[in-house]
């Protein structure tokens, strides 16, 4: 398993190593020690989620207020999705910057994003499964979104896909509107949270 930081600081891609024989395949898709060595703190596991999506289903861009925020560790055991991380932290040097990772069951990878970062993905195949470990449980009053088609974000969604969004994501504000409404976490809040986790 190899790990490297993405263009958005505090997010990482992990290249996983599948082991196969005539019986099938085995993959270690999460290693707490590898992740903790890169981030400086352990991922607190509060909830595990699983979604199955038709081709074109687009989920996000989602984030949670900090503290406590919600870190995510994302893996695609079946199908293919384009996973996107967006820096929505006010006053971050990379505010508005994004990075993408193709999560493919045939070439397995995982993505980790720290508290305060935005997350989205689009399914590139029918019945794509995504499982993700999260550091805090669902808290609707603290979870928000930014519209994934915000032209100022310029996210590189594929041109050959017919997108389907939830009503909530369709109604989500642009990044500028979310900033003006005071919905975005700040870099100072996130840095304080990361320091707290490193000291725990």
N, C-alpha and C positions, 0 to 999 in steps of 0.2 A: 504494500500500500504506500503510495507516494502522495504528498500533500504540498500544495503551493497556493500562495495568496493570489486572489484575483485583482483586477484593476480597482475594485472597490475595497478599500482597506477594511479589515476585520471580516472578510469573507474568503472562503477557501474552496478549492476543488480537490477532491481526493480521487486519484486513479486507483481503482481496485484491481485485484489480481484474481481472476476466476481460475479454478482448478477443475479440469474435466477428464472424464474417462468414458468407457462404454456405458456406464450407468447414468451419466448426466454431468451436472456441474455443481460445484460448491464455491461460494464467494463469502468472504468476511466483508460485510458491507458497513460495519461500524466497529471502530476500535477507540475506546475512550482514551487510552494512553497516547495514541498518535495525535488525536485532536487536542488533548490537553497540552501536549508538548508544543504545539504550534500556537495556541491561543494564550497559554499561561494559566488556564483554569479549566476545570472540568465542566462538561455540559450537565446541568441539572435536568434530569428527565422527569417531567410532570405529566406528559400526555403523549400518546402515539396516535397519529392520524393516517388514514388510508383513503385515497380517492381513486376512482376509475373513471376515465374520461374518453369520450368519443373524439375522433379527429376534429380539430378546430376548437375544442373547448379551451377557453382562455380564462385563467384564474389569477386575479391580482390586478394591480400591484397592492399588496397588503402589508401593513406594518402595525405595531402596537406601541402605545405610549411607554416612555421610560421615565422613572422606574415602574415596574420591573422590566418591561419590554418582553419580547419573546424571541429567543434564539431558535433557529431551525436547522435540522440536519436532514437533507432531502435525498431520496434514492428512488430510482425507477426500476423495479424488478421485472417489469414486463412492458413492452412497447417502446415508444420513443417520445420524449418531450424536450422542448427547448426551454431551459430554465434561465431565469433572468434575476439578477440582483441589482437593486437601485439604491444609491446613497440618498436618502431623504432626510439626513441629519442636518439641520440648520447650522450654519457656520463651519461645516466640514470643508476642508480644502477640496474635496471631491464631490461636493453637493451637486446632485443631478447626474453624476456619472453612473454608467451601468456597465455590466459585464454579463456575458452569456456562456452557458455550458450546455452542450448536447448530452442529455442523460438517455442512455440507450442500453437496453438489457443485454445486447450482444457485446458491447464494449463498456462494461459497468464503471460508472463514476458516481460520486456523491458530492453534494454541495453543502457547505456549512455557512450560515450567515448569522452574525452576532445581533444582539438586541439593538433595535433602532433602525435596522436596514429594511428596505422594501423588497418584497419577493413576488414573483409572478412566474407562471409557466403556461405554455400552450402545448396541447397534445398534437403530435404529428402522426399518430396512428390510432385506429379504433382500439378500444379496450386498454389504453395505456394506464398502468397502475403506478401511483406515486405513494410512497410511504414516507412520513416525516416524523421525526422525534422533535418535541418542542419543550422548551425550558419552563413554560408556564401554561396553565390550563386556559381554556377558552374564556374570554372576558369581554363580552360584546361592547360594554361601555368604554373599553380602552383600545379597541381595535378599529382601524380606519383603512382607507384605501386612496390611491391615486389612479386616475383613469389611465388604463394601459395604452390608449391611443393618443395620449397627450402629445401634440406635435413638438412641444419644447423638449420632451424627453427623447423623442426620436428612437424608440425601441425598435430593434431590427426584426420585427415579426415577418415570417415568410410570406411571400406574395401569392403563393399558390394554395392558400388555406382560406376556407370560409369560416370566419370566427363566430363563436357563440359565447356571449358573456352573460353572467347573472344579472338580474335587475339591479342588485346593489352595485356591482362593478360598472354597469352602464351609467349609473347615476353618480359615480364617484367624481370628485373635483379634479381639476388639473393640479399639477404640482404648485403652481403659483397661487391658485385659489386655496389649496390646503395650507400653504404658508400664511396667506392673508387671514385665514380663519383661525390661526393658532393651533392647527392640528398636528404639526410635525414635531418630532423630538428634536432636541438640540444636541450638538456635539458635546457640549459640556455635561449634559445629563448622561449621555451614553458613556463618555470617558469616566465619569464618576462611578457608573454602574460596573464597567469593566474593572476598574481599580478595586471596587468592593468585592467582586468575584475572585480576583487574583489574591486578595487578602483573606478570603474565607478559608 
